Amino acid sequence: MDNNVICNPKVEVPSTQEMNDCDYITSLLTCEKDMSVNYVYALNEASNETLYNEIFPIFKETKDFGRKVYELMFQKGWYKLEKAEENKITQKHTTFTQKVQELI
């Protein structure tokens, strides 16, 4: 296994034309992402405080649910992460620090 990849052992699913558990949960996560983007648009365009306060908790619930779906996918080995190299992290940090200083 690649030392730069962080993942759990993959739970195997049937490879058929029919949807399997991994397909369903991937579809669910994609749907959650689409919904949360649309809630952000709604929050940005909310014309008054009452409307904003009605939408925000729904947005938070949607994001919390998405996080749980992601964690389940990661637990089952269906989602992998890549370790960032230390020099890349340092380089990005330096770039952002410079940008912040330019704005101050």
ChimeraX attribute file (.defattr): number of C-alpha atoms within 10 A of each C-alpha:
attribute: neighborCount
match mode: 1-to-1
recipient: residues
	/A:1	6
	/A:2	6
	/A:3	7
	/A:4	11
	/A:5	12
	/A:6	14
	/A:7	16
	/A:8	15
	/A:9	10
	/A:10	14
	/A:11	12
	/A:12	12
	/A:13	11
	/A:14	10
	/A:15	8
	/A:16	7
	/A:17	6
	/A:18	7
	/A:19	12
	/A:20	14
	/A:21	12
	/A:22	17
	/A:23	12
	/A:24	11
	/A:25	17
	/A:26	17
	/A:27	12
	/A:28	15
	/A:29	18
	/A:30	12
	/A:31	12
	/A:32	19
	/A:33	15
	/A:34	11
	/A:35	15
	/A:36	18
	/A:37	13
	/A:38	13
	/A:39	18
	/A:40	14
	/A:41	11
	/A:42	16
	/A:43	19
	/A:44	10
	/A:45	11
	/A:46	15
	/A:47	10
	/A:48	9
	/A:49	10
	/A:50	9
	/A:51	13
	/A:52	15
	/A:53	12
	/A:54	12
	/A:55	16
	/A:56	15
	/A:57	11
	/A:58	13
	/A:59	19
	/A:60	13
	/A:61	12
	/A:62	16
	/A:63	17
	/A:64	13
	/A:65	14
	/A:66	19
	/A:67	14
	/A:68	12
	/A:69	17
	/A:70	18
	/A:71	14
	/A:72	14
	/A:73	20
	/A:74	18
	/A:75	16
	/A:76	16
	/A:77	17
	/A:78	20
	/A:79	16
	/A:80	14
	/A:81	11
	/A:82	11
	/A:83	10
	/A:84	10
	/A:85	10
	/A:86	8
	/A:87	9
	/A:88	10
	/A:89	11
	/A:90	11
	/A:91	12
	/A:92	11
	/A:93	12
	/A:94	12
	/A:95	12
	/A:96	12
	/A:97	11
	/A:98	11
	/A:99	11
	/A:100	10
	/A:101	9
	/A:102	8
	/A:103	6
	/A:104	5
